[in-house]
Amino acid sequence: MRTTVGIIGAGPAGLLLARLLHNAGIDSVVLESRDRAYVEHRQRAGILEQGTVDVLRAAGAGERMDREGLRHDGIELRYAKKRHRVDFPALTGGRSVMVYAQTEVCKDLIALQLKEGGPLLFEAEALAVEGADTGSPRVRFRHEGVEDVLECDYVVGCDGFWGVARKAVPAALSRTFERTYPFGWLGILADVPPSHDELVYAHHDRGFALLSMRTPTVSRLYLQVPEGTDAEAWRDEDIWAELERRFETADGWRLQRGPITQKSVTPMRSYVHEPMRHGRLFLAGDAAHIVPPTGAKGLNLAVGDVVTFARALTYEKETGSAELLDAYSATCLGRVWQAERFSYDMTTLLHRAPDATAFEDRLQLARLERLASSRAAETDLAEGYTGFPFG
């Protein structure tokens, strides 16, 4: 097989890249190790930044999102039983976010790819990227029990932290930056309408809590728990009781309960791999960087990466200049590190570390009071949450 761009991974980044390239008249092949059902049902992120929403619309993949997604114009911060709303449009000149699950984004992009785009091979396991530093890189893969080779002009690794793409970057050329947090998130899906119409981020001396949602009838909620917690060790009754404690307010707000249909624990870490390019191999999404979910940045960072690559390759096609391709890593990393900073700030603002001192507890409350009383501080949060510009 031969194509212009070999894309490893059919998550939202790989699928969107295939769509952007198709619209630019550039052919591609997408290799995905899992089957279609798995890709369309794995639970991941649910918040789309303004820039991501705009890109999906421009790519022709926004119709169902606009019909079924939930536009949010703010978030609520809770601390010391107080409530403070951050108004995104008022602080950012009209920007907002969209609640629309990654599973739904993938379903929309898969349908478009199978209808209009190039080959999308499920259960096609990428085994290695070869010749990344040559003019003809190759992806060895196994599909339907047979090993094959995809010859490309470029390879884009959208295959996550454990994928093969990053392994093709020589260790001598790589630098990694990492932080692991001593806590995780116990997340649940519950068949109950959300108890608030926007996301609620709660700081509490027992730990962080987040009220989110997937649809008008399905709630997504999280509790900070110690690292290594077993989700099944938590009884449903205990989860609801702990959520009620952490969301408690002085005005008597009530959390609505419902049947819990899923529970899991998400570890928290920050990770960046530099560079994001080696020869004709380009890394995107979790293959290059991971953020704690507090800032809702993971999926959106991946979108920024593939938008940057698609623009650069289109520019080369139209002008013959590789200038933007050569700048890919630096361009993406500027945005990545701002998102890492924002996610770190949100995480340390709202979570209580196991070894936190009384001094650090008071500093957190002071930071929250500053957000609630300063338009400048609020604006910085709102600009970061609704998204940094794509390169």
Summary of the structure (lengths in Angstrom):
residues: 391
radius of gyration: 21.3
end to end distance: 31.7
largest distance: 64.8
contacts: 1356
relative contact order: 0.17
helix: 40%
strand: 29%
